[in-house]
């Protein structure tokens, strides 16, 4: 899907031939003298058009425009949240098999965050999963024009939003695929495909390579599956080789039944989404290839299944991680932290400026924060503040959680250096405290996306989060060097 920003007024937008024209009307709209502006003013005066958020007036082939369908929609104060709601409502009314070219026009000068919201909302509303359907209804929308009279002022934000969409859609695609179409081997191939893009390279390690590295925690999770594990190493080289990279680590559990600590059957199908952290790292690299920031980034994805066979790890087993620390596995369903801890140790070799891991790690985070904000933990305030600001900028929200040492008390065990679970209380925090043990040599942050990586119910599907947050963070680091 191609996005393009145009410096159009309402008059110019009305003369553009397209399948649908969506006009975003703020509460302080003042009608000009062109026909479309006067139509909007008359509709408002008659009470047929309200500027409250997502209130619509739909028109078919009006004489005031060259579009087949015209939707006038209220955007309230014009904030990013208001605009997103309005665009999603408008897209539901214009979405049709013949929709190929769409024009979204601001009736007044646009805020930067509102322009970003338009791009993301149009992409979200038009996304269609097709990979495993025999008669797929693929997206027909191929060209999206976004019009604002102050286009020059918002061009950088627009370009970044379009780049983020490219990555978020790749993340959605891989997270949505069922586990038999997204095995560790297939996930590794997706990473290799990214290496065809400028500035990106990829290395894939198999079971023998991982064994030589001593990744005993990662291997313990993988041993219950017939699918061989893969450890994926992506590199984006946007700066000099001498510049230390930022490292992203994505949990790549391509299916999680819980192992011997098996999950209940209802909604277990959603455990195909347990590799959403890995998918977000793939998506972030796709966005980096588009945006080309002057920064070096490494992506690490430990990919495997967590299943049950005669070789599966058992509750009470003790394994040795790559760091040399021994771990008592009290719950085989707390497997994400086991694959991540070895990847975090591997990250040390890059001498990174910071390491951010991304994982659908705990149901406890869903209880704490729901599906609005991702849980964010950071070992340093500067890193935590930068990630929080990036989330606000991208409207890919997170919330900083505590890392008090007292939360680690429950991880003590008589049979190893550390247990992989504590009690139920503060489960997302104790999981983060487990990971923190493996991050002493670099600034570290952890994003628990268990509540934000996908939606259930009738709207079931991956969200593509937190690609937007990660890209905003990385681009800011490039600018602040």
LOLOBA-653059 format. One record per residue: x negated, y, z of N, C-alpha, C, O in turn; residue in three letters. Coordinates in steps of 0.02 Angstrom, whole numbers, plus 50000, padded with zeros to 5 digits. Each point is the difference from the previous one (the first is absolute). Last residue first. Example, Ala and Ser with C-alpha at 12.3 -4.5 7.8 and 13.67 -1.06 7.14 Angstrom:
BEGIN
493584988850354499585005950003500395005550037499755005550008SER/500104965949988500455005950000499555006050000499484999950033ALA/
***
This chain:
BEGIN
488785057550944499294998050007499555006150005499404999350005UNK/503094998749965499705002850061499264998250008499715001550052UNK/501744990749766499995007349998499625003050058499725005549994UNK/500604971049995499595002149944499935007649997499475002649985UNK/501954987750176499304998850017499545002249943499465002650013UNK/502854998449950499805005250047499274999050021499635004950007UNK/501354978749859499895006149961499775005750046499575003949981UNK/501044975950121499374999349963499855006249959499425002249998UNK/502644996750124499434999950045499344999949961499545003850016UNK/502454994449863499935006850027499415000450048499635005050000UNK/500904973749917499725004349948499925007250025499495003149986UNK/501534981250158499294998449989499695004649948499445002350008UNK/502904999550034499615002250058499254998949987499605004550012UNK/501894987049827500005007350001499575002750056499605004649989UNK/500754972049997499555002449948499965007650001499455002849994UNK/501564978950168499865007250007499515002649946499525003450018UNK/502584984749925499645003650053499444995650028500074993950000UNK/501614999649833499385003049974499615004050051499485002849984UNK/502654983550031500045007349996499395003249968500025005749978UNK/501364968850000499415003650025500085007549989500325002249953UNK/501874981750078499455001149954499455004150032500105003250051UNK/502744992249979499384996450014499475001349947500134999549940UNK/502225009150115499475003749966499324996650008499485003349997UNK/502484987850106500195000849930499465003549960499944998949940UNK/499074991350280500705001049983500125000749925499634997249960UNK/498015010850154500404993949996500705001549976500165005549978UNK/497275006649984500685000750026500354993349993499884996349952UNK/497355011150074500554997749959500665001350035500035001450059UNK/497885006950026499754997249937500564997449954499914999849939UNK/500215009750295500055004749944499814997149932500135003249949UNK/499774986450280500665002949993500115004149938500575001749983UNK/497324987750071500514994750002500715002849991500434996549973UNK/497205013250028500535001949953500574994849999500374999449951UNK/497365011050190500474994350005500625001949960500395004250020UNK/496955004449983500695001749982500424993750003499904995449960UNK/497585014550142500434994249984500705002549986500285003750040UNK/496925005649977500725001150010500384993949974499774996449956UNK/497505013150117500484994949976500725002350014500145003350050UNK/496935002549940500665002850015500544995549967499924997949943UNK/497824989650117500255005149954500655003050026500354996850040UNK/498414985050068499465003049960500235005349950499615002449960UNK/501774983150191499585004450041499505003949958499755005150024UNK/502184977949937499925006449964499525004850035500045006049989UNK/501054972250077499584998549942499815006349961499784999649943UNK/501714999750249499404996650023499494999049943499414998950013UNK/502825009649953499505005150019499354996850023499475003149994UNK/502504983949954499615002149942499445004850019499464999849971UNK/502044993550199499624994349976499555002149942499404998550000UNK/502105017250078499434999350046499584993949982499395000250007UNK/502625003449875499505004949981499384999650045499445000849976UNK/502374985650079499714997749936499465004849977499474997949977UNK/501775008250210499514994850017499704996949937499424998050001UNK/502275018149970499415003150030499484994750016499405000949987UNK/502724992649933499635003349946499355003050027499495000049965UNK/501984989750191499694995249955499625003249943499484997449979UNK/501695008950249499515003849961499654995949947499405000849990UNK/501794983650168500005007350011499465003349958499424997850000UNK/500844978250012500465003349953499955007650006500105003649951UNK/497694982950119500724999050011500425003849950499745003049954UNK/497944991149955500145001450071500744998550011500294995949965UNK/497864994349838500615003550020499985001450075499664996650038UNK/498514992849852500275003949943500665003250015500255003949959UNK/497584991750211500594996549973500295004149943499895006149997UNK/497444992950096500635003749996500554995449974499864995449962UNK/497974996450093499865007150013500645004150002500055005050035UNK/500254969850033499665003249943499865007250019500175002350055UNK/500954982750095499724995049955499655002949939499744996349958UNK/501585014450229499464996250031499614995749951499494997150018UNK/501795027349934500134992950004499404996550032499445002649998UNK/501845023749934499484996150033500214992750005500584998450008UNK/500735020449906499634996049950499454995850032499654996349966UNK/501785020050149500364993949984499654995549951500214994249990UNK/498955027750071499954995350056500324993349983499744994750019UNK/500165026449849499624994249980499964994650054499754994649988UNK/501285027550035500414995749958499644993649979500324995249979UNK/498625022650145500424995650042500434995349958500184994650023UNK/498455023049883499664993750013500424995150040499934994049994UNK/501135024649839499734999750068499694993150012500284994949980UNK/500765016849817499494994750002499684999650069499404998550005UNK/503075012049859499445000250048499534994049993500184994749974UNK/501235017649819500144995950058499394999650044499445001549978UNK/501675014949808499424997450037500224996550064500415002650038UNK/500904999549722500015002850067499444996850040499924993950002UNK/501005011349720499734995550051500045003450067500155006050005UNK/500914996449717499895002150069499694994550043500144994149991UNK/500135016149766499894992950013499784999750074499414999350015UNK/500875020849849500644997550024499994992450007500504996649988UNK/497605018049959500284995349951500714998050015500314996449960UNK/498525018350187499945002949933500344995649949500365002549956UNK/499464989750264500495005449996500005003149930500525001549972UNK/497884982050073500674997149999500545005349994500494999249964UNK/497275007550064500104997249934500694997049993500325000649948UNK/499025007450263500125005549953500124997549930500435002649964UNK/498954981650198500675002650015500185005649951500555000249974UNK/497294991050015500494995349974500715002450013500434999449957UNK/497795013250131499985000349927500524995349970500335001749950UNK/499364998450284500335006249978500025000449924500505002349972UNK/498344979650126500724999550013500375006249975500544999449970UNK/497115000850020500284995249952500754999450009500374999949950UNK/498475013550202499965003049933500314995449948500365002349955UNK/499454990150271500545004849989499985003049930500535000949969UNK/498614974050089499765006950005500565004849983500394998749955UNK/499964977950042499495000250052499725007050011499685001350051UNK/502864990349864499365002749977499515000450059500195001950056UNK/502444988649840499524999950055499335002649974499814998449943UNK/503005000549982499315001849984499585000250063500195003350049UNK/502364987549833499595000950059499285001349981499734996649956UNK/502425010449890499534994650013499635001550065499905005750018UNK/502645003449919499285001550006499604993650011500214995550036UNK/502125002449915499875006949980499255001549998499745002549950UNK/501624977250120499755000149932499835006949975499915001049940UNK/499964990650324500484998849947499685000349932499424998249991UNK/499555003950237500065005749954500514999049944500125004749961UNK/499444979150226499785006550026500195005849954500235005250024UNK/500204972149915500415001850057499835006950024500445003950018UNK/498254987349814500665001349973500475002150057500405004649992UNK/497464988250063499975006849972500685001949969500195005950001UNK/499504972250084500055004950055499985007149973500315004450030UNK/499314976549833500715001750007500105005250055500495003749999UNK/497144994249867500404997950058500735001949994500165005649979UNK/498074996849840499684996150053500494997550053499944994250021UNK/499585015049729500654998550029499874995650061500084993949997UNK/498035023449905500264993350010500725000050024500205004250040UNK/497285009649894500715000749987500324993050002499794995549964UNK/497795019750114500334993749981500755001049997500285004050037UNK/497365011749944500725000050014500284993349979499974998249942UNK/497515015150115500344994049977500735000550021500165001450058UNK/497565016449895500594997950039500284993749970499904998749940UNK/498005009649993500195006050037500604998650044500075002950054UNK/498264976649877500535004549977500085006350043499835000150059UNK/498564979149886499855006050041500515005549985499815005549980UNK/500084971149936500065005849956499825006550036499995005349969UNK/500114972850137499445000249952500015006149955499495001849971UNK/502274992350190499415003250030499445001049949499635004950004UNK/502484983149957499975007149981499385003550027499805005149973UNK/500804972250086499695000449933499905007349980499515001749966UNK/501704994050229499294998750011499625000549934499455002849998UNK/502864998949990499735005950034499254999250014499625004749993UNK/501574976949920499915005249949499715006450030499605003349967UNK/500974979350179499414998249961499875005149944499425001549984UNK/502515001250147499415001150042499364998249962499495003450007UNK/502704993249895499755006949999499355000850039499575003849980UNK/501634975650015499675001249936499705007049997499485001149969UNK/501674993250226499444995449992499655001049933499394999749996UNK/502605012150064499425002850034499394995549994499435002350005UNK/502634990349906499755005849963499385002950031499525001849965UNK/501824979950129499454998349955499705006049965499424999849980UNK/502324991950201499625006250005499374999349958499445000850024UNK/502024981150001500375005149962499695007050009500245004849970UNK/499024975450146499774999949930500375004949956499815001349943UNK/499524998550324500605000349958499775000349927499685004849980UNK/498724993050189500574998050041500644999849959500474996450017UNK/496795003049945500615001349961500604997250040500154994149995UNK/497285015350068500494994850014500655001749965500295005350013UNK/497065002149932500705001950007500424993950015499964995049965UNK/497275015950032500464994349997500705002250016500115004550041UNK/497685009149846500474999650056500454993949990500224998549944UNK/498175008849893499734995750052500454999350060499894995750042UNK/500495015849742499635004150048499644995850052499585002650037UNK/501904987749802499385002149967499565004150047499395000049994UNK/502274983250129500075005149948499325001749969499484997950026UNK/501514979250096499485005050005500055004849941499974997949942UNK/501934985950204499605000949939499495005550011500075004150045UNK/501784977850092499535005650006499575000149937499724995049980UNK/502904994850099499364999249966499575006350010500265005650006UNK/502024992750072499484997850047499334998949967499494999550034UNK/502674998249818499965004350059499524997150051500034994150017UNK/499484999549731500494998550053499965005150056499475002750013UNK/499954994649700499765001950066500564999250051500585001049985UNK/499404983949790500185006650026499725001250069499974995450042UNK/499974984849803499395003650017500145006750034499535003550018UNK/502184981649896499634996350051499375003350023499724998250052UNK/502105018249857499854993349977499604996450055499965002550056UNK/501435022749893499894994350045499844993849959500384997949957UNK/499255030850004500484994649995499814994350047499545000650041UNK/499795024849860500034997350069500554994750001500595001650011UNK/497715009449782500664998550026499944997650072499484997350020UNK/498845020949849500134992950009500734999150020500355004950013UNK/497565015449942500634997349975500054992650011499544996249982UNK/499105028550083499974992950016500684996949984500505001550033UNK/498255021749880500644996450007499854992750017499804996249956UNK/499045030650020499894993150021500674996750012500415002550038UNK/498385020749833500614996650021499844992750016499714996549959UNK/498965029350018499964992749996500664997150025500275002350050UNK/498745022949847500484996250040499874992649988499894997849944UNK/499065029650014499904992749992500474996450048500075001850058UNK/500115023449812499924996450063499874992749983500214997649948UNK/500755023649923499274999150008499854997050069499785003550046UNK/502544992749798499695004450050499264998450008499794994349988UNK/502134997949844499275000749996499705004950051499625004449980UNK/502744987049942499845006550028499255001650000499815005849997UNK/501094973049922500365005449966499735006850022499885004449958UNK/499314975950144499795000049930500335005549959499725002549952UNK/500924994050274499335002949995499765000349928499685004949980UNK/502344984050066500075007350003499325003449996499945005249967UNK/500084971550045500315002049937500085007649998499875003149948UNK/499384987550250499475000049950500275001849931499665003249960UNK/501874994550215499585005850012499445000449950499825005449976UNK/501594975750022500335005949975499585006350008499995004349956UNK/499234975450138499994999649927500315006449969499725002949954UNK/500474995350276499305001349981499914999649924499675004249970UNK/502414990250119499905007350005499275001849985499885005449973UNK/500744971850035500315003249942499885007650001499885003049948UNK/499434984450239499574998749943500275003549937499625002949962UNK/501734998150226499395003950012499514999149943499705004949977UNK/502264982250022500125006949979499405004550015499895004949964UNK/500644970450069499395002549968500085007249975499645002249956UNK/502114985350147499485000550050499325001849970499515000950036UNK/502754994749861499775006950007499415000850047499765005550011UNK/501414974149954499605001349940499725007150002499505001649967UNK/502034990550196499294999450016499564999849938499394999650006UNK/503055000550000499695006650000499264999850018499655005149995UNK/501794975750011499805001749931499645006749997499595001249956UNK/501444990450244499304998249990499765001449929499415000949989UNK/502845002450120499585005449973499274998249994499575004349990UNK/501724978450151500325006049971499495005449982499585001950040UNK/499664977550071500154999749929500335006349972499815002049945UNK/498414998150265500684997649987500175000649926499725004249964UNK/497704992250103500515005250004500704996849993500064994649973UNK/497684992750128500395001549940500545005250012500295000350054UNK/497424990350036500465004550036500505002749950500035006049987UNK/498394981049918500324995650048500465004050047500514997350023UNK/499095016849771499604994350018500374995550049500624999749998UNK/500185020749888499835000150071499544994450021499764999950056UNK/501015006549721500534996350034499895000050076500434997650037UNK/498745017549742499884998750070500604996450031500525003050013UNK/498085004949738500624997650031499844997950071499484997050013UNK/498955015449872500474999949944500654996350017500505001049967UNK/497605013950163500334993650012500564999349949500535003150007UNK/497615014850030500244996649940500284993150013499834995249965UNK/499395031150143500204993250018500334996649940500485002649972UNK/497685017650014500714998449993500144992750018499704995549972UNK/498425026750053500084992850009500744998349999500395002850040UNK/497735018049883500694998150012500044992450005499724996549958UNK/498245023850064500194993049988500744999150019500215001850055UNK/497975019049861500554998350045500214992949982500044998249941UNK/497395010150011500704999449979500495000050059499814999050057UNK/497665013449897500334994550035500744999749981500325005249992UNK/497655004349852500545002250044500354994050030500204995449965UNK/498045003149870499745001450066500545002150050499894999950060UNK/500494996349704499924993750036499785001150072500144995950044UNK/501315023149831499334997249996499954993750042500334999350051UNK/502105005349873499485004650023499324996549994499964994449976UNK/502114994849972500155006749975499485005150020500045005849979UNK/500604966950014499395004050004500125006849968499895000949940UNK/501434976450175500125005949958499405004650009499865002250056UNK/500664969949991499615006250009500235005349951500074998649940UNK/500714975750187500085005149948499565006050016499905001750058UNK/500424971050016499615006150013500075004649940499724998749947UNK/501514977750174499955004749944499635006250022500155003050052UNK/500264969850011499805006250033499815004949945499514999049964UNK/502074977050059499605004649960499845006150042500435002750035UNK/500504969249995499955007150019499595003849949499614997249962UNK/501834980349976499355002350024500015007550016500315003949965UNK/501764978050050499765005549958499335002550027499965001650059UNK/501324981850053499644997149944499745005449952499574998649958UNK/500865004450317500315000549933499564996649948499394999650007UNK/500095003950231500654996649999500335000049932500564997449993UNK/497335013850065499924992749996500664996250001500004994049987UNK/499555030850033500094997249933500024992449999500244997249951UNK/499365015450251500675001449976500124996449934500544997249989UNK/497315001650102500474996350042500725001049977500404995350000UNK/497805016949900500054993149976500514996050041500344995649972UNK/499175026550097500345000049936500114992949975500554998249979UNK/498145004250213500705001950014500424999949937500554997349999UNK/497084998649989500384994550029500725001550015500434995649997UNK/497505013249856500665002950014500464994650028500484997949967UNK/497075002449951500214998450068500665003050020500115001550059UNK/498544998049727500025006250038500194998850073499915004350043UNK/500104977949801499315002250009499975006450042499525001050037UNK/502604991049899499704995650050499285002050015499784999950058UNK/501365010949769500255002350064499714995750057499865002650054UNK/499654991449725499695006450015500205002450069499585002450039UNK/501454978249876499304998750017499635006450019499595000050046UNK/502725001649882499914996650065499274998850019499815001050057UNK/500485018649767500414994250013499834996750066499625002750039UNK/500225023649843499664994750035500494994350013500585001250018UNK/499165021149803500454995450035499604994350030499634996549964UNK/500135030849933499674993650014500484995750040500345002550045UNK/499675022049790500314995050043499564993850007499694997849952UNK/500525031249967499694993449992500304995250051500295002250049UNK/500135024449828500204994750047499634993549982499954998249941UNK/500015023549936499705000950066500174994550050499815000550059UNK/501775000749724499385003850012499815000250074500445000950043UNK/500964977949872500115007250001499355003650016499544997050029UNK/500734979349973499975002249931500085007549994499885003049948UNK/500344984750258499305001449983499915001949927499455002149980UNK/502634990350111499875007050017499305002149981499875005849984UNK/500774971649995500295004149946499895007550014499915003849953UNK/499454980650210499544999949944500265004249942499615003249965UNK/501804993850220499445004450017499495000349943499735005349985UNK/502054979849994500255006949995499455005050017499965005349969UNK/499574972150060500015001749930500265007149989499765003649956UNK/500304987550261499315001549980499965001949926499615004349981UNK/502434988350101499855006650028499295002149982499885005849984UNK/500784972649959500325004949956499895007150025499915004649960UNK/499284977850174499645000049936500305005249952499635003649967UNK/501454992650243499365003450007499605000449935499685005149987UNK/502894993049972499544996250041499365004050011499895005049966UNK/502454999249929499525004750029499554996350049499935001950058UNK/501944988349831499775004349945499515005250026499815004649963UNK/501244980050182499724995649949499795003849937499694997249955UNK/501345014150231499344997450018499704995549947499394999749992UNK/502295020149934500044994350047499324996850008499555000849958UNK/500735025549982499954993449968500054994450052499705000650054UNK/500245023250000500664997249984499954992949971500484996250006UNK/497575016950044500344998350062500674996649987500214995750038UNK/498545012649780499684994150029500324998050066500034994050015UNK/500825025249871500034994249955499714993850034500314994749999UNK/499555026550109500674997150001500024993549961500284994950022UNK/497745017549967500084997050066500694996750007500054994550026UNK/499525017849780499604993849999500074996450067500064993850002UNK/500945027049983500384995149960499614993549992500304994649997UNK/498705023750116500554997350040500394994849961500244995150028UNK/498025016849861499764995350049500554996750040499984994050013UNK/500575022949831499684994449964499754994650048500084994149987UNK/500775026050104500534995749974499714994049963500244994450007UNK/498305022650065500234995850056500544995249977500004994250020UNK/499245021949827499494995050013500204995250055499874994049996UNK/501515024449959500044995249945499484994450008500144994249985UNK/499805023550169500604996050010500084994749945500174994350014UNK/498115021549966499854995250053500594995450012499924994050011UNK/500345023649837499544995049974499854994650052499974994149985UNK/501325024650083500374995749953499564994449974500214994249999UNK/498805022350136500444995650039500384995249955500084994150017UNK/498645022349878499564995250034500414995150041499874994049998UNK/501285023949891499744994949954499574994850036500074994049986UNK/501215026950085500114993450031499714994349958500144994150013UNK/499785029549927499835000050071500044993050031499694998750051UNK/500955005949721499285000550008499794999550073499464997450015UNK/502885003149924499664993649988499255000450012499714995350027UNK/502425019150010499345001050029499574993749992499634998150045UNK/502615002349877499725006249973499305001450025499605003349967UNK/501394971949998500025005250052499685006349970499514999549964UNK/501234972449974499965007049979500055004750060500444999150043UNK/498994974049863500185003850061499875007349985499455001949980UNK/500954973849872499765006950002500245003150066500584999450018UNK/499044974449882500325004350051499665006849997499415000750012UNK/500844974149842499735006850003500395004250049500625000449996UNK/499884976449966499305000149981499685006950006499395000550006UNK/502844981950066499755006850006499255000149986499614996750036UNK/501664983249980500015003049933499715007050001499775002549948UNK/499964973850210500085007249999499985002549928499544998449962UNK/501254976550072499415004050009500175007550000500525002049973UNK/500674974450070500245006649982499445004950014499975003150053UNK/499974968849894499855006050040500325006349971500055000949940UNK/500204972450052500295005449960499905006650036500485002850027UNK/498554978450068500054997349931500295005249952499845000149941UNK/498635004650286500704999749977500014997649928499605002149958UNK/498475003450195500244993150004500734999449978500344995250020UNK/498445026149969499514994949987500284992949998499804996149957UNK/501155027750081500194995749944499614993449996500194995649962UNK/500635028950188499594993950003500244995249946500604998649996UNK/499565029150020500384993849990499514994150001499534999849961UNK/500805029450090499594994050003500444993849992500564999750027UNK/500155023949990500014996749934499604993550000500004996449950UNK/500205018150244500684998649978500024996149935500484996349987UNK/497425010950107500334995250044500684997949973500184994150000UNK/498645023049886499684993549992500344994650043500124994549976UNK/500615027650047500194997549934499694993149988500334995549974UNK/499065015750224500704997850002500234997249932500344995049998UNK/497485014650025500054993750037500714997349998500104993949993UNK/499515027249908499634994849964500094993250034500154995049968UNK/500775024150139500354998449937499664994149965500344995349980UNK/498645013850213500594996050017500394998049937500264994449997UNK/497905020449984499774993250016500604995550012500024994349976UNK/500445028149998499794997149936499774992850010500184995549962UNK/500305016950229500614998249966499854996949931500354995449979UNK/497915013450156500244993650027500654997749967500144994149998UNK/498945027049938499564994549981500274993350025500024995149962UNK/501735024249987499464998950048499584994049977500254995649965UNK/501205020549863499974993850039499425000250050499475002849987UNK/502335015949881499314997850008499934994350050500345000050052UNK/502025000549843499615005450030499274997650006499884993949994UNK/501674991749913500365006149981499675006250029500155005649979UNK/498784969949944500145004150059500345006449977499765003449955UNK/500224972049916499835007149999500185003450066500564999250024UNK/499014976249827500215002450066499745007150007499405001349996UNK/501074979549796499735006550019500295001950068500615000350008UNK/499004975949827500335003650055499655006650012499385000349999UNK/500894977249817499675006450013500415003950051500605001149990UNK/500074977049957499304999549980499625006450017499424999850019UNK/503054985850017499615005550029499254998949984499674995750028UNK/502324989949920499725004349948499565005650026499775004249962UNK/501434979650179499544996449955499665004549948499454998449977UNK/501225013050253500384996449950499514996549953499425002049996UNK/500825016550225499674993849983500454996049953500554998150017UNK/500005022950094499785000349930499684993549977499874999249940UNK/500995004450286500545002049955499795000249927500434999849956UNK/498054995050223500524994950002500565001749951500334995549974UNK/497945020150061499774994349959500534994549999500084996749949UNK/500265022150191500095001749930499814994149955500334998749950UNK/499304999350282500715000249985500135001349926500434996949970UNK/497365004150105500234993150003500754999649985500224995449965UNK/498815025950052499794996649938500244992850000500214997549948UNK/500195015550246500395002449944499824996349935500454998149962UNK/498344997450236500684997650006500425002049940500404996049974UNK/497415012650039499994992949989500714997050002500184996149957UNK/499545026550098499934998949928499994992549985500314997849951UNK/499745009050274500635001749967499964998449926500484997349971UNK/497564999950156500504995050019500665001349964500314995449975UNK/497955020349998499844993749967500534994750015500204996449955UNK/500665028650056499454996450031499894993449963500424997849961UNK/501315020050002499474998449952499404996650031499474999849968UNK/502775007350124499465004850009499424998849951499555004249995UNK/502604984349929499965003350065499465005250002499985004549959UNK/500754982349848499404997850036499915003850066499465000150028UNK/502544992149766499765004550053499394997250035499954994050011UNK/500905002149727499974997050066499715004950050499515003449986UNK/501514991149745499825005550044500024997350071500514997250021UNK/499264990949726500204999350071499735006150037499405001250002UNK/501144989449729499725005250043500274998950070500604999350010UNK/499094986749735500295000550067499655005550039499395000749996UNK/500044997849781500624996149997500375000350067500615001150002UNK/497805019349915499964993450031500674996449993500525003249999UNK/498955019949939499904995149947499934992950026499884995349962UNK/501555027350141499374996450000499974995049943500524998149973UNK/501405016150079499465004250028499324996450000499515003050021UNK/502644987449915499745004349947499415004250023499625002749960UNK/500934972550141500255006950005499695004449946499434998749978UNK/500624975250072499895004149940500305007150007500405002049958UNK/500164985750247499834996149941499995004549939500515003049982UNK/499194999050308500295002649939499764995649941499444997450001UNK/500735004350294499764996549941500385002449938500615000750001UNK/498685006750265500505001549948499724997149935499485002349976UNK/499954993950311499924999649927500585003049961500575000050023UNK/497934999250230500665001149972499945000949924499605004049977UNK/498534993150185500244994449960500735000649978500304995049980UNK/498995022350203499554994849975500384994349966500464997050029UNK/500605027449967499804995450054499624994149969500084998549941UNK/500995019649938499264999450002499784996150062499404999950016UNK/502934999149821499735002150065499244999149998499744995449968UNK/502415007049844499314998150014499795002850067500035006050012UNK/502144997649914499894993549968499294997450010499874994149993UNK/501195027750073499974994750051499914993149971500054995050036UNK/499975027749858500644996350000500024994650054500534997250013UNK/497495015449953500535004750020500674996550005500415001650043UNK/497744986349874499925001450072500565004550025500284998850054UNK/499634996949717500184993950036499945000950075500424997550038UNK/498865020049822500734999349998500244993950038500505000250036UNK/497175003249939500295005250043500764999450003500305000850053UNK/498544985149799499874998150069500325005050048500314998150049UNK/499795007149724500424994150014499914997950073500494998550035UNK/498115018349884500675002550011500494994450016500455000850042UNK/497354993449899500015003450065500705002650017500234999350057UNK/499434991549730499994994850051500015003050070500344997450044UNK/499585017449767500644996350005500004994850055500494999350036UNK/497975022949990500064994749950500624995850014500275000150055UNK/498925018550082500495001549948500054994749946500405000649954UNK/498984995150314499745004649950500545000949946500584998250010UNK/499714994550262500104998649929499695005449956500075006050014UNK/499234984450233500275006149970500044999049925499504998649967UNK/500214985450278499995000949928500335006549978500555001750023UNK/498934986750200499925007249987499985001449924499715005049979UNK/500484972750110500555003750032499955007649986500505003550006UNK/498494978849812499915001550072500575004350026500405002849962UNK/499324978649829500275006650017499945001350075500314996650040UNK/498784987649738499975000250073500175007150023499635004749987UNK/500904979249786499825006750023500065000250076500534998550028UNK/499194982749757500185000850071499765006950021499405001549996UNK/501144984449762499715005950031500265000550071500615000450011UNK/499164979749777500305002650061499605006050025499395000049998UNK/500164989949791500574995950018500365002550062500604999350007UNK/498105017749825499834994450044500634996150016500565002249986UNK/498355021949888500394994149985499774994250045499414998350001UNK/500485029050045499614993949991500464994049986500464998850039UNK/500195024350017499904998949928499604993649986499904998349942UNK/500615009850281500644998749967499914998549926500444997049970UNK/497725009750167500214993150015500644998249963500084994349978UNK/499125027850009499584995549961500194992750012499994995949954UNK/501145020450173500155001049929499604995149957500274996949954UNK/499305004050277500624996549985500195000749926500274995349970UNK/497175006850068500575003150035500624995849985499964995249961UNK/497424995250027500655001849971500435004050049500004998750060UNK/497574990249909500165006550031500665002749975500045005749976UNK/499064967650057500145005349951500175006550037500344999950051UNK/498464973249980500255006150032500065005549949499545001249961UNK/500524970250033499725006149972500325006050034500615000350008UNK/499084970149994500245006150032499655006049969499404999849986UNK/501154972849944499595005949991500345006150033500575001649984UNK/499384969650037500435006050000499555006250000499545000650040UNK/
***
